[in-house]
Amino acid sequence: MDYFTKDRGGLVDWQRNGMFLRETGYHTAQIGDEAVKLIEKHDTAKPLFLYFAALAVHSPLQAPQAEIDAYQQQFPDPEKRAYAAMLTNLDTQVGRLVAALEKRGMRENTIIFFTTDNGGIRQMKAHAPGGAPAKNPPASNGELRDGKSSLYEGGVRLPAIINWPARLKPAVVHEPLHHVDVMPTLLAAAGAKGSPDHPFDGKDMWGAIAEGKPSPHEDLLINVEIFRGAVRKGQWKLVKTALLRARRNCSTSQRTSGRRTTSRSSSPTWSATSRPGSCSTPGRRRRASGSRRSRDSSGRRARPRSTRLRHRRRRAADGEAGVAEGDGGGEEARSR
């Protein structure tokens, strides 16, 4: 979305209480204005939950020109200057929120949790639809492997800061915290509980954050998608990639990857072991069974050439790669 026009794919995506409207200004600063207003109007006798979801520093790389020019000496690259200006403006808005809390006397007993949703872009170009791609993605993930859209550490290990002057002492927590842990953790810190008929996926991490206890997680499911997933256990992480193919009108029994799978459903299904072309029709099976086969030099029946080629293609398409990644070293264990 354009930070100034609020245009997203030809539509103005700027709302207040569900109503679309047009307002001039820079997106990050305007979101900051709204958050400060909510704090200023809040009844301090009641609890406050404020979700400040800034668009920055997402692409497109845009910021007020004066803030971009402020980094003229530090960064010769104009894209990096814009990126730095976007981050600076976000930092300014967070400072405004903290100042507003202090002015209302709410700062001491307010929990501030700050984090992001993914690592910086490294392997893809940073740009909005219709805009120009960045020549050099400006984000840095340090020594971590890869970046946004990846399941490696550069894509999923993120900075997180939690502050509560009345209860928390300065410390560094090395235990892994998952995004799904945020809600049960903050509810526990506030003395509240969730609904028993809607259990959380995450766990209460307050002991690890405030008391130095180990994480309650034995393992962490990082992500599951139709073609990949990752799980962490201790200092190891397994990243799995496997293409899943749709099978339609199937009634087949096949052996793949050492496992036998059977489908007798007339509706489309997804299988982690399905292969291109594994879905056949009764007519095709009859023609295949009724065809004459030649014999090779050993006297055995030879598969028709087209069948052999399909078989080879299927085997090639079945390739799967498993990667076990340790946090400390750069070595990998791969299996095929």
C-alpha positions in Angstrom: 0.0 0.0 0.0 1.2 3.5 -0.8 2.1 5.2 2.5 0.9 8.6 1.3 -2.1 7.9 -1.0 -3.2 4.7 0.9 -3.8 3.2 -2.6 -3.8 -0.6 -2.7 -4.3 -2.1 -6.1 -6.4 0.9 -7.3 -8.5 1.2 -4.1 -7.9 3.6 -1.1 -7.5 1.3 1.9 -7.9 3.7 4.8 -10.7 3.2 7.3 -11.9 4.5 10.6 -14.4 2.3 12.5 -15.1 0.4 9.3 -15.7 3.4 7.1 -13.5 4.1 4.1 -12.2 7.7 3.9 -9.5 9.9 2.3 -7.0 11.6 4.6 -3.7 13.2 3.7 -0.5 12.3 5.6 2.1 9.6 6.1 0.7 6.3 7.1 3.0 5.6 10.1 2.5 9.0 11.6 -1.2 8.9 11.1 -1.5 5.5 12.9 0.6 7.1 15.7 -1.9 10.0 15.9 -4.8 7.7 16.4 -3.0 5.6 19.1 -2.1 8.7 21.0 -5.7 10.0 20.9 -7.0 6.7 22.3 -4.6 6.9 25.2 -5.5 10.6 25.9 -9.2 9.7 25.9 -8.9 6.5 28.0 -10.6 6.2 31.4 -7.7 5.2 33.6 -10.0 3.4 36.0 -10.5 0.7 33.3 -8.0 -1.7 31.7 -6.6 -0.7 28.3 -5.6 -3.0 25.4 -4.0 -1.1 22.4 -2.8 -3.0 19.3 -0.6 -0.7 17.4 -0.1 -2.4 14.0 2.2 -0.2 11.9 2.7 -0.9 8.2 6.4 0.1 8.4 8.9 -1.1 7.4 7.0 -3.0 4.8 7.5 -2.1 1.2 7.1 0.2 -0.7 10.1 2.0 0.6 8.6 5.5 1.3 9.1 8.1 3.9 8.8 11.9 4.3 11.6 13.5 2.1 13.1 15.4 5.0 13.6 12.2 7.0 15.2 10.5 4.0 17.5 13.4 3.5 18.6 13.2 7.1 20.5 10.0 6.2 22.3 11.5 3.2 25.7 11.1 4.8 25.2 7.7 6.4 23.9 5.8 3.4 24.8 6.5 -0.3 22.2 4.0 -1.4 18.8 5.9 -1.7 16.8 2.7 -0.9 18.7 2.2 2.3 18.1 5.9 3.2 14.4 5.4 2.7 14.4 2.2 4.7 16.2 4.0 7.6 13.8 6.9 7.5 10.8 4.5 7.7 12.3 2.8 10.7 13.1 6.2 12.3 9.5 7.4 11.9 8.2 4.2 13.4 10.6 4.7 16.4 9.2 8.2 16.7 5.6 6.9 17.0 6.5 4.4 19.7 8.2 7.2 21.6 4.9 9.3 21.3 2.9 6.3 22.7 5.3 6.0 25.7 5.1 9.7 26.4 1.3 9.7 26.2 1.2 6.8 28.8 3.6 8.8 31.1 1.4 11.9 30.8 -1.7 10.0 31.8 0.1 8.3 34.7 -0.3 4.9 33.1 3.3 4.1 32.2 4.4 2.3 35.3 1.7 -0.4 35.2 1.5 -0.9 31.4 3.0 -3.9 29.6 4.6 -2.9 26.3 5.3 -5.8 23.9 7.2 -4.9 20.7 8.0 -7.4 17.9 7.6 -8.0 14.2 6.1 -10.8 12.0 9.1 -11.9 9.9 12.7 -11.3 9.1 14.0 -8.9 6.6 13.8 -9.5 2.8 16.9 -11.1 1.4 16.0 -13.4 -1.4 13.2 -11.5 -3.0 12.8 -7.9 -4.2 11.1 -5.4 -1.9 8.4 -3.6 -3.7 4.6 -3.0 -3.8 2.5 -4.2 -6.6 3.0 -1.9 -9.6 6.0 -0.3 -8.0 9.7 -0.7 -8.8 11.6 -3.5 -7.1 14.5 -2.6 -4.8 17.8 -3.2 -6.5 19.4 -4.3 -3.2 16.9 -5.4 -0.4 18.0 -3.1 2.5 17.2 -5.3 5.5 19.9 -7.2 7.4 19.4 -10.4 9.3 22.9 -10.5 10.5 24.4 -14.0 10.5 21.0 -15.7 10.3 20.3 -17.7 7.2 17.9 -16.4 4.6 15.0 -14.0 5.3 11.3 -13.2 4.8 9.3 -16.1 3.3 11.9 -18.6 4.4 11.5 -21.1 7.3 15.2 -20.7 8.2 16.3 -18.5 11.1 16.6 -15.4 9.1 12.9 -15.6 8.3 11.5 -16.6 11.6 13.8 -15.6 14.4 12.7 -12.1 15.4 13.6 -9.4 18.0 11.1 -9.0 20.8 11.1 -6.5 23.6 8.7 -6.6 26.6 8.7 -3.9 29.2 6.7 -3.5 32.5 8.3 -1.1 34.9 6.2 -2.2 37.9 7.0 -5.9 37.6 9.9 -6.7 35.2 13.6 -6.3 35.9 16.1 -5.8 33.0 17.1 -9.1 31.6 17.9 -11.1 28.4 15.7 -14.1 27.7 17.2 -16.8 25.6 14.2 -19.2 25.6 12.2 -19.3 22.4 8.8 -17.5 22.4 6.3 -18.2 19.6 3.8 -15.7 18.4 1.0 -18.0 19.5 2.3 -17.7 23.1 1.7 -13.9 23.2 -2.0 -14.0 24.1 -1.9 -16.7 26.9 1.3 -15.0 28.3 -0.2 -11.5 28.5 -3.5 -12.8 29.8 -1.6 -14.6 32.6 0.4 -11.5 33.4 -2.8 -9.5 33.7 -4.5 -12.1 35.9 -7.0 -13.2 33.3 -7.7 -16.6 31.6 -8.9 -17.7 28.3 -12.1 -19.5 27.5 -11.9 -23.3 28.3 -13.9 -24.1 25.2 -11.4 -22.3 23.0 -8.0 -23.6 24.1 -4.9 -21.7 23.0 -2.3 -23.1 20.6 0.4 -21.3 22.6 1.5 -21.5 26.2 2.0 -19.1 29.1 5.7 -18.0 28.9 5.6 -15.6 31.8 7.8 -17.8 34.0 10.5 -17.8 31.3 10.2 -14.1 30.8 10.0 -12.9 34.4 11.5 -15.6 36.5 14.2 -17.2 34.3 12.5 -20.5 34.0 12.9 -22.8 31.0 10.4 -22.7 28.2 7.3 -24.9 28.7 7.7 -26.0 25.1 9.2 -29.4 24.3 9.1 -28.5 20.6 7.9 -25.6 18.5 5.8 -26.0 15.4 7.1 -23.1 13.3 4.9 -23.4 10.3 2.9 -25.9 8.2 1.9 -25.2 4.6 0.7 -27.3 1.8 4.3 -27.6 0.4 6.5 -27.1 3.4 6.8 -27.0 7.2 9.3 -26.7 10.1 9.6 -27.8 13.7 12.2 -27.0 16.3 13.2 -29.2 19.2 15.9 -28.0 21.5 18.8 -26.6 19.4 17.7 -28.4 16.3 15.2 -27.5 13.6 13.8 -29.7 10.9 12.8 -27.9 7.6 10.7 -30.1 5.3 9.8 -29.4 1.7 7.5 -31.7 -0.3 5.3 -30.9 -3.2 1.7 -32.0 -2.7 -0.2 -32.8 -5.8 -4.0 -33.0 -6.2 -5.6 -36.3 -7.1 -9.0 -36.3 -8.8 -11.4 -39.3 -9.2 -8.7 -41.7 -8.0 -9.0 -45.3 -7.1 -5.4 -46.3 -7.0 -2.9 -48.1 -4.7 0.7 -47.0 -5.1 4.0 -47.3 -3.2 5.8 -44.0 -2.6 8.7 -43.2 -0.4 8.6 -46.6 1.3 4.9 -46.2 2.3 1.8 -47.7 0.7 -1.1 -45.2 0.2 -4.6 -46.0 -1.0 -7.3 -43.6 -2.1 -10.9 -44.6 -3.1 -12.5 -41.2 -2.9 -14.4 -39.7 -5.9 -13.7 -36.2 -4.6 -10.3 -34.4 -4.9 -7.9 -35.2 -2.1 -4.4 -34.0 -1.2 -1.6 -36.5 -0.3 1.9 -35.9 0.8 3.0 -38.8 -1.3 0.9 -38.3 -4.4 2.8 -38.0 -7.7 2.1 -36.3 -11.0 0.0 -38.5 -13.2 -1.0 -40.9 -10.3 -4.6 -40.2 -11.0 -5.9 -42.5 -13.7 -9.3 -43.3 -15.2 -10.8 -46.8 -15.6 -10.5 -46.5 -19.4 -6.8 -45.8 -19.2 -6.3 -48.8 -16.9 -8.1 -51.1 -19.3 -6.1 -49.9 -22.3 -2.9 -50.3 -20.4 -3.7 -53.8 -19.3 -4.9 -54.8 -22.8 -1.8 -53.5 -24.6 0.8 -55.9 -26.0 4.2 -55.6 -24.5 7.5 -56.6 -26.2 10.1 -58.7 -24.4 13.6 -57.6 -23.7 16.7 -59.6 -24.2 16.2 -61.5 -21.0 12.8 -62.7 -22.0 11.0 -60.4 -19.5 8.2 -58.2 -20.7 9.4 -54.6 -21.2 7.2 -51.7 -20.3 6.1 -49.5 -23.2 8.6 -46.7 -23.8 6.0 -44.0 -22.8 5.4 -45.9 -19.5 9.1 -46.0 -18.7 9.4 -42.3 -19.4 6.4 -41.5 -17.2 7.9 -43.8 -14.5 11.2 -41.9 -14.6 9.5 -38.5 -14.4 7.4 -39.7 -11.5 10.5 -40.8 -9.6 12.2 -37.5 -10.3 9.1 -35.6 -9.1 9.1 -37.6 -5.9 12.4 -36.1 -4.6 12.1 -34.7 -1.1 14.7 -32.9 0.9 14.9 -32.9 4.7 17.2 -30.4 6.4 18.2 -30.4 10.1 19.5 -27.1 11.1 21.4 -26.4 14.3 21.4 -22.9 15.9 25.1 -22.8 16.6 26.8 -24.3 13.6 26.5 -23.9 9.9 26.3 -27.7 9.1 23.3 -29.4 7.7 22.1 -33.0 7.5 20.3 -33.7 4.2 18.5 -36.8 3.1 17.0 -37.6 -0.2 
